[in-house]
Amino acid sequence: MPIPELADALARFTWCYVVTVGPDSRAHLVAVTPTLTDGLLTAGVGRSTVTNATQHTDVVLVFPPLDHDAMSLIVDATFEAADPFTLRPTKATLHRAAPLPETASAPVLGGNNTGC
């Protein structure tokens, strides 16, 4: 999706996960409600997210779908500033989840389902 179309796509989502990489090379996720202004995304985040983005400037935002049949929005971005936490989107993709097999049911949260 062209970045100029990102504002229209964001209107279908209310929140996202910001994914950064920590010093131990593990993913760090935080749920936020970003805003898009003048082509830049801003959000309130904690110190770990800022520290990670300062050291590893490539950041991913994952906007989950509202239901299984809808699409996720995945946005690649580059860290721009710490206060406020600001990202410049570089690529955006709408992604559909794979269909559930006919014999499978959706996982039950809190159950003994180990299919995660």
N, C-alpha and C positions, 0 to 999 in steps of 0.2 A: 504494500500500500504506500503510495506517495505520502511523505510527511505532511504536505499541505492538507491532506484528507484526515489527518489524525484527530482534529477537533471534532469532526462529525462522528468518528468512531468512538471517541471518549464519551460522547453523550449517552451511549448505551451502557456504560459501566459506572459504578459508584465508588469502587475502591480497587486497590491492587496490592500485590506483594512487590516490594523493592528487594531485589536480590543483589547482594554484594559478595565479595570474596574476602575472607579474613586472612590474617597473617599465617594461619595454619592451613591455608588453601581450602578451607571448608566454606560452603555457602552460608550466608547469613541472610535471613528473611525478616522483613518487618511489614506489617499491613498498614497502609496509608490511604488517604484520600487526596490525590494530587490535583493541582490546578494547572491549566495550560494558559500561559499568557505570553504573547509576542513570540511564540514558537518555543518557549522554555517551560519545562515542568518543574513545579515547586511542591514541596511537601514538608511536613513536620516529621523529623526523625530523631533518633537518639545519637549519642556519641559514637557508639560502635559503628553505626552505618556511615557516619561522616568520616571516621578514621579509615574504615575500609575503602570508601570511595576516593579518599585522598591518595591512598597508596595504590589502588587498582581502579583506574578511572572509568573502565567499562562497567556499566551497570545495566541490569535487565529489570523491566517492570512486567509483571504478569497479572493481567486483569482476568480473573476467572469468569466463566460463563454463569449466568443466572440459573441455568438448568443444563442437564447433560446433552441435550440436543442443540444447544446454542454454541456459539464460537467464543474462544478465548482471544484476547488481544495481547500480543507479546510485543513489547517495545524495547529495542536496544537503544541505549543512551550513553552519553559521555558526561561525567561529573564536571560541573562548571563552578559551583561555589558552595560554601558550607553554611552561610547564614544569610538568607534562608537556603536550605538544601535545594540546589538547582541542578537540573539535568537538561542536556540538549539531546532531543531524540534524533537518532541517526537512521533507524530502520523500524518499520512497524509491519506486523503480520497478523492477520486473522487466522486462527487455527481451530479446526473442528476436531473434537474428540473422536476416537475410533468408536464405532458402534459396539454396543454390548452384544455378546453372543446371545442367540435366542434362548439358550438354556440357562444363562446366567442371570442373576439378579444383582441389583446395585448393592455395594457393600453396606453393612449396617454399622454405624458408628457406635463404638462402645461394646460391640459384640466380640466374638472370638474369631472374626474373619481375619485371616492372615494374608489376604491377597494383595496387600498394599505394597 
